[in-house]
Amino acid sequence: MSKKNRLKKKKKLKLQKKIEDFTPEVGQDTEIEVEDKIVPGSQKTAKPEEESSIIDVPTRKLISKDVKLIIITLSFLALLLVTVRILQEKTEIINTFGDWLYKITNIQTM
């Protein structure tokens, strides 16, 4: 059996196991108890069920790490653009830098 087929089989077994854990068996009685009284001082912490998600925990951590990195990068770029805009309004540094860059690169225009 090739490695690709083994990985597919493992994924299929994991998915079947998650589905079996999620759905109750036919012979079992399923009862949901609901409390009518809610005490104002007590708070219930709702834990997200990790078994009901398709994405496993290590992948979820990597995704959250990537999202944080993207947010940090975008905020840095926005801050940089605001800084350049303020410098252009207040001083002539950006204009002189542009002229210097134009001369150094020797851009020929027609």
C-alpha positions in Angstrom: 0.0 0.0 0.0 1.4 3.4 -0.9 2.0 6.2 1.5 -0.7 8.3 -0.1 -3.3 5.5 0.3 -2.3 4.9 3.9 -2.8 8.6 4.7 -6.2 8.6 3.0 -7.2 5.6 5.0 -6.1 7.2 8.3 -8.0 10.4 7.5 -11.1 8.3 6.6 -10.9 6.4 9.9 -10.4 9.6 11.9 -13.5 11.1 10.2 -15.6 8.0 10.9 -14.5 8.0 14.5 -15.5 11.7 14.9 -18.9 11.0 13.3 -19.5 8.0 15.6 -18.6 10.1 18.6 -20.8 12.9 17.5 -23.9 10.9 16.7 -25.7 8.9 19.4 -26.3 5.2 18.8 -29.9 4.2 17.9 -30.4 2.1 21.0 -29.5 4.8 23.4 -32.1 7.2 24.9 -31.0 10.8 24.4 -32.3 13.2 27.0 -31.3 16.8 27.3 -31.7 18.3 30.7 -32.3 22.0 30.9 -32.0 24.0 34.1 -34.9 26.5 34.5 -33.2 28.6 37.2 -30.2 30.7 36.4 -28.3 32.1 39.3 -27.0 35.7 38.5 -23.7 35.2 40.4 -22.7 32.0 38.7 -21.3 31.9 35.2 -21.0 28.8 33.1 -18.0 28.5 31.0 -18.8 27.1 27.6 -16.0 24.9 26.3 -15.9 24.6 22.6 -16.1 21.0 21.6 -12.9 20.1 19.8 -14.2 16.8 18.5 -16.9 18.5 16.5 -14.4 20.5 14.5 -12.8 19.2 11.3 -9.5 21.0 12.0 -7.3 19.3 14.6 -5.6 21.2 17.5 -2.0 21.6 16.1 -3.4 22.9 12.8 -5.7 25.3 14.6 -2.7 26.6 16.6 -0.7 27.1 13.4 -3.6 28.9 11.7 -4.0 31.3 14.7 -0.3 32.0 14.7 -0.4 32.8 10.9 -3.4 35.1 11.4 -1.7 36.9 14.2 1.4 37.4 12.0 -0.8 38.8 9.2 -2.6 41.2 11.5 0.8 42.4 12.9 2.2 42.9 9.4 -0.9 44.8 8.2 -0.9 47.1 11.2 2.9 47.8 10.7 2.3 48.6 7.0 -0.7 50.9 7.9 1.5 52.7 10.5 4.3 53.1 8.0 1.9 54.6 5.4 0.5 57.0 8.0 4.0 58.0 9.0 5.1 58.7 5.4 1.9 60.7 4.8 2.6 62.9 7.9 6.2 63.4 6.9 5.2 64.4 3.4 2.7 67.0 4.8 5.1 68.4 7.4 8.5 68.3 5.7 10.1 68.0 2.3 12.0 64.8 3.2 9.9 62.5 1.0 10.1 64.8 -2.0 13.9 65.2 -1.7 14.2 61.4 -1.3 12.1 60.8 -4.4 14.3 63.3 -6.4 17.5 61.7 -5.2 16.2 58.2 -6.1 15.2 59.4 -9.5 18.7 60.8 -10.1 20.5 57.7 -8.8 18.5 55.2 -10.8 19.0 57.3 -14.0 15.4 56.8 -15.2 15.0 58.0 -18.8 11.6 59.5 -19.7 10.4 60.5 -23.2 
